[in-house]
Amino acid sequence: MVKAVVGEETRLKLAEDRLSQSGVPSQVGLVIGKLSSILDRGFVFDLVPTPPNDAGEPACSIVESVRDDKKKGSKAKSVAESSSLIIDKDWVAEHARQVSRMLLGGMKVVGIYIWVNESSFKNSTIILCQTVKGVAEAAPLLESNSDERLLIHISYSPRRWTCRNCTLASNITSTSLRPCDFKLGRVLTSLQTFRCTYYFHLRLPICRENASNIRRYADILRQGISSHAKELKGAKALIDGKLVIDDEQCVLDGLHEVEFLLPFMQDTSVEACSQKEVVSAIVLSGSVCSFAYLNSKEPISQALADIKGDIITSLQSRLDIICDEADGESGLTIDGGSEASNEISTGKPIPQLDLQLLRKQCSLSFPRRIFVPWLAGTYICDYLQPSETLEVIKDHCVELMSMEAPTEFSTILEPETEAPTSTTESFWDMAVPFSSASSPDYSSLKNNRTDTSKQIDKNPTKSANFNITSAVMILVFSILVGLVLFVIRGGS
């Protein structure tokens, strides 16, 4: 349970000045930060306003309600005015979903903030809790027991900040909000940075029963990524070349390099299909560059958990991006030559293809991950499709993160030279990892075997003829030697 929250002083004061100068009566946005179950504290890095929806309307507004009451024995009406909030909950949740893709390890969407007067806030408790719940479902945290989010209220009448812990229950009530201590301080400058380049090669077998159930290509990939998350969770790690000990704290500043050590030959997906008939396989391979940011009071184990979660989240986000585009387009750019183009002749993008249609090899490229400078030396990320350029990043930064677009592309990091790819293979390609160009020519082996058998059949005859000739020559030679000796003895 989060009992205290510390907000980055520089960023929150800038947000307050921006809101007071804007003159808007209400505004809703996302809280970017971290909830530490180990420290029972929350950290707020920044506040990101939710942009107007597609119709150009703000995500929240104030509505005035009028109530007329008649008292007994009086002809006059007493009019009591009150105000409450109207929030586009779905739009705020969609904003949270897209922003969560851009955040790295140790940085999450941990709740919402609301800029509104005190009376409107008190009259809108239920809709605010429902909005928090929608954001939590759109941008879930990795921890299974994280059933809480933050609701920060910035009041301008009177001017003050309050923070509440919102419990994510099935039934939202006013008791779902609990006050917690809130103060400003230095948060971003105390963060420690961890980086990992993780290489992977996953073989996801497609069993006969899966093919008969007509599951989609994307479903197999999503299941494989989830299975690999369980394997990665138990991996040991090296930080700066040294084996990590649990609950150890990192006392050195600067950038720390992380390497993971997975158990040798451990593949739960293959074991699951060991007793079933495998008809084909999907191979997902490549590398993921990951960052994680750790508070100086947290143990190193938390940084490793954040990096592992960031790796899996990055793969899932890329797959979601591909599926989102596949839902809105009739096709995708495919690698793999003529066979892949024949595969897509059904008119469906690859992620939507049924397993029964995956009879030929096809390849699907994931988006590349790039890193954009954010606050106090930290980064956020974005994803580029093969056909996109860095200009797309500027629009995403301005629209989603409400930040200034990077003016120089040289500050953007592009550590992933090649994006992860997913390829379907037949059973024999999976079982025997050799290309057709390097595989033996069985027809020539058959001919060689036939020629060899003929040679073996002829060898006994040649050997027999050779033996007879040798015997005759030896016999003749013996006779000649005997005659010579007989003549010599007779002459003496």
N, C-alpha and C positions, 0 to 999 in steps of 0.2 A: 504494500500500500504506500503510495507516494504521500509523504507528509509535508514536504517542503519543496518549493520550486525556486530556482535561481534563474533569472533572465539576463541575457547579455545587455549590459547597460547602454552601450553605444547604439546598438540596433533598435532597442525598444524606445529610447528617447527620440531617435529619428522617426520612428513610426508614429509616436504621439504628436510630434510637430507636424508631420505630414497630414495626419487626420484633422488636427485642429485648424490647419490652414486651408484644407479642402472645403470646409463648410458643409459637408454632407451630414444629414441627420443620423444616418446609420451605415454601417459597413460590416461585412462578414469576411473572414479569411481564415487561412490555415496557420497553425502553430507548428514550426519546424524545430525539433529538438530531440531530446532523448529522455526516456524514463528508465532509471536504474533501479532494478529490484534489489540489487546488492546493497546499495546505499540508501534505499527508500527515499530517493530524491528525484526530482525532475529538473531538466536543464532546457532552457528555451534559447535557441540560437537566433531566430528571426521570425517575423510575422509577414506572411505573404497574402495580400488581398486577392479575393476571388474576382476574376474579370467579369465584365458584363456577358450575358448569355448571347446566343446567336441572334436574338432579336434586338440586341443592344440595351436590354433592360438590366438594372443592377440585380445582384443576387439576393438582396434583402431590402425591405422598405418598411416604413412605419405606417400603420393604418389607425385612424382615429375611430373610436366607437362611442356612441352616445346612448345612454340609458335613461329612460323617462320613468319616473315613479310618481304615483298619486298618493297623497296622504289622506286619511279619513277626515272628513269635515273641512277639507280645503279644496278650493277650485284651482289653486296654482300647482304647477308642475315643477318638481325639483329635477334639474338636469345635471347629471354627473358625467364628465368626460374622462375617458381613459384611452391609452394608446398601447398597441402591441405590435409585434414584428410579424412580417410575412417573409419567409425564407424559401428560396428555391433549393430544397434539400438535394434533389437529384443533381443539380448543376454543381453545387458545392462538393458533392461526393465524386463527381466526374473530375473536377479540378484536383481533388486529393489523389485520385487514381493516377493521373498523368504526372503530377508532381512527385509522387512516391517513386516513379521510375527514374527520376533524375537525381535522387538522393543516394548517397553511398553508405557504407557500413558505419553504424553508430549515429546516423542521422535519419530521422523518421518524421512522418506527419503524426504528431502526438495529440492533436485536438484542434479546436477552432478558437478564434477570438471574435468578439463582437464590440463594435463601437456604437453605443446607444445610451440614452439617458436612463436614469435609475428606475423610473416608473415603468418604462417600456420593457426593461429587462425583467422586472418582477412579474409582469403580466405575460411573459413569453417563455417561461421555464420549460414547458413541455416541448415546444417546437425546437428550442435550443438543444435539449437532450436528444431529440429525434435526429437533429442534424449531426450531432456528435456521433451518434450510433451509425448513421449512414456513412460518415467519413471513416469510421473504424472498420466497417465492412469493405469499403472500397480500397483502403490502404491498411491492411492488417499488419500487426507486428508479428515477429517470428516467435516470440515467447508464447507458449500455449496458455500460460496463466495470466496474461496481460489483459485483464478485463476492465481496464480503466483508461480514461483519456482526460485531457485538460480542457477546461472552458475558462478563458481569460476574458474578463469584462473590463473594458476601458470606458469609464463613465465621464461625460463632460459636464454633467449637472447633477451633483457636484463632481469636480475633477479628481478621479482616483482610480487606482488599479486594484482589482481583486481577482483571485484565482480559485477555481473550484475543481475538485476531482469528481469526474462523472463516471459512475459505475455502469457498465454495459449490461443491463438486465433485460430480460425478455419484455417485462412490463415497465415502461418508463413512467416514473412518478417524480414528484418534487423532492422526495427523499433520496433520489439517485445522485443529487449534488451535495458534496461535502466540502466545506471550506478548507483550504490548506495555506500554510505560510508562503508568502511571496515576497521576494526581494530582488533588487538589481545588483549585479556584480560583474566580474570579469569571467567569462565562460570560454569564449573562443580562443583566447590566448593561452589557456592552460591545456588545450587539447594536444595529444600526442598522435603522430601519424604513422600508420602501418600500411605497407604495400605488398601485394602478392601477385605474381603472374602464375596462374594455375593452368596447367596443360592436362587435357583429358582426352580419352578415346573410349567412348561407350558403345558397346554392341548390344542392341535391344532386339532380342529374338522375337519373331512373330510366329506364334504357335498355330496349329491347325484350328483349334477351338476359337482363337482370337479372330482368325480370318473368316470363320463361319459366322461370327457375331457382327461382321461388317463394321469394325471400328475405324475411325478416321486416322489418317497419318499423324495429325497434330495430337490426337489422344495418346498414341503410343509414345511420342516424344515427351509429352507432359508427364506421363506415368514414369518414363525412364529418368527424367530429371528429378522427380520426387524420390524415386528409389535411390538415386545416387546421392541425394541429400542425406539420407540415413547413413550411407557409407562414409561420406565426408565428415559427418558429425563426430565420428569416433576416430578421426585421423590425428596422429601426433604431428607436432609442428616444430620447426626450427625458426628462431628469430635471430637474425644477424649471425647465423651459423651455429647457434647454441640451442640445445634441446630445452623446451619450455617445461618448467615445473608448475604444477597447478597452484593457483592462488599467489603466484609470484607477482610482484609489482615492478613496473618498468620505471627506472629512476633516470635513465638517460633521455635527453631531448634529441630532436632530429628525426630523420626518416628511418624507419625500421623495416628491413626486408623479411618477409615471411615465406617459408616453404612448408608444404604439407607432405607427410609420409603416410601413404595409404597402405593397408595390408596387401601383401603380394597375392595375386590371383584370387581376389575376392570379388565376386560378381553375383549379387543376389538375383538379378534378372535372369542370368543364365541358369542358376540353380533352380529357379522356379519352373523353368521349361525343360529341365533335364529329363523328366519322365514323359515328355510330350513330343509330338512330331513337330519339328521346326520346318517351316516352309520357306521363310526368308528372314531377313534381318534389316534393321535400320541402324546405321552407323553414324553416331554424332561425335565429331572430333573438332579440336581446335584449342584455343587458349582464351582465358578471361583475365583481364587486368582488373585488380580490385584494390580499393582503398578502404580503410577504416579509421575512425577517429575515436580516441579513448580519453576519458577524463583522468586526470593525474591521480585521483584517489581510487580508481577502479583497478582490479587485478588484470594481468595480461590475458588470462583466460577469457575475459569479456571481449577483448580485442579479437581474439581468434574466433570466438563465436560470431562476432559481427562480420568478420571477413568471410567466414563460411556461409553465413546467411546472405551476404552481398553477392557471392559467386552464384549461388542458386537463384537468387532473385533476379540477377542480371540475365541468366539463361531463360528464365520464365518470362521476363519482360520482353526479350527479343522475340520469343515465340508468340506472345500476345500481340506484339506489333505486327508480325506477319499475318496472324489470323485476322486482326482488325482490318488490314488492307485487303485481305482475301475476301472478307465479307462485303467490301465495298467495290471490288473490282472483279472483272471476269477472268483475269489471269495474272500471273506473276512472271518476273524474269527468272528463267531456269537455266542452270548449268547442266551439262551432261551430254550434249550432242544430240544426234538425231533420235536416239532412243528416248531421251527425255521429252523431246518435242512430240514424239508419237504418244508418249504417256499422257500428255496434257490435251490430246485430241478430244477427250471427253467434254472439254469446255469448263472443267473445274480446276481451280488453283490446287497446287499440291497439298497444302494443309487440309483441304476438304476432301481429298481423294479417299475412297474406301480401300481397305486393305486388299479386297479381292481384285482391285484394278491395278495393284502394284505388281504387275507381272514382269516389267522391264525396269532396268536401272534408271533412276532419276536422282538429281541432286538439288538441294535447296540451301542457299546461302543465307545465313543470319545477318542482321545488321551489325555494323562495327560500333564499338563503344569508344567514345571520345570524352575528354575531360576538360571542363571549362572552369577557370578561376572564379571563386565565389567570395567568401569572406575570410579575412585574416589568414590567408595562406591555404585555405581549404578549397576543395573542388566539388563541383557537381558534375553529373554526366548527362550525355544524350546519345542517341543512336542514329547512325546514318545508314540508309539503304545504299546498295551499290550505285544507284542512279542519282543519288543526292549529293549535294556539295555542302561546304561549311556555312554557306549563306542561310541554310535552314536553321542552323543553331541560333542565329541572332533572333529570329522570330520566336522561337521557343523560349529563350531566356527572357525576352521582354513580356510576352503574353502570359506565360505560366509562372515565372518566378518574380515578375515585376522588378527586374534588375536591368541595368544598362547593358546593352549588347557589347560583346568584346570588340574593341576597335582594331586589334591586331590579331591575326590568326596565329602568329608565332607563340602566343601565350597558351594556345589550346594544345593539350597533349593528345597524341595519337599513337599510343603504345601498341595497339593491335593492328599490325600490318595486314593481317588476313583475318577475315571474320570466320567464326565457327561455321561448319557446314554439316548438313545431314544428307546421307546417301542411302538408298535402298540397295540391297544386295541379295542375290539368290542364295540358296542354301550352300551350294558348292563354293561360291565366292567367299562365303562366311567361314566354311569349314576348312578350305584350302586357300590361304591368303596369298595367291599368286595370280598375276595377270595372265590373260590368254596369250600375250606375246612371249612370256617366259615359260609357259606350260609346255611339257613335252609333246612332240608330235607322235600320237599313238599309231597312226597309219605307217609312219616310217619305222617305228619300233616293230610293228607287225611284219613289215617286209624284211627287216633285218633278222627278225626271229626266224622267218621262213628260209632266208638264204643261209642262215647259220645251221639250221636243221639239215638243209641239203648238203652243206659242207661236211657236217658230222656224218651223214649217211655215206658220203663218198670216201671218207678217210679210211675206213677199214679195208676197202678194196685196194686203195693205193698202198697201204701198209703191207698188205699180203703180197702184192706184186713185188714190192721192194725186198721183202724177206726172201722170196724164191730166187730172185736174181743174185742176191748176195750169196746164197748157199751154193748156187751153180758156179759162181766165180771162185769161191773158196775151194770147191771140189776140183775145178780145173787147175787152179794154182797148186793144189796139193799133188795132183798127178804129175804136173810138170816138174815140181821139185823132186818127186820120187824118181822120175826118169833121169834127171840130171845126176842124182846120187848113184843110180845104178850104172850109168855110163862111166862115171869116174872110178868106181870100184872095179869095173871090168877091165879098164885100161891099165890099172896098176897090177 
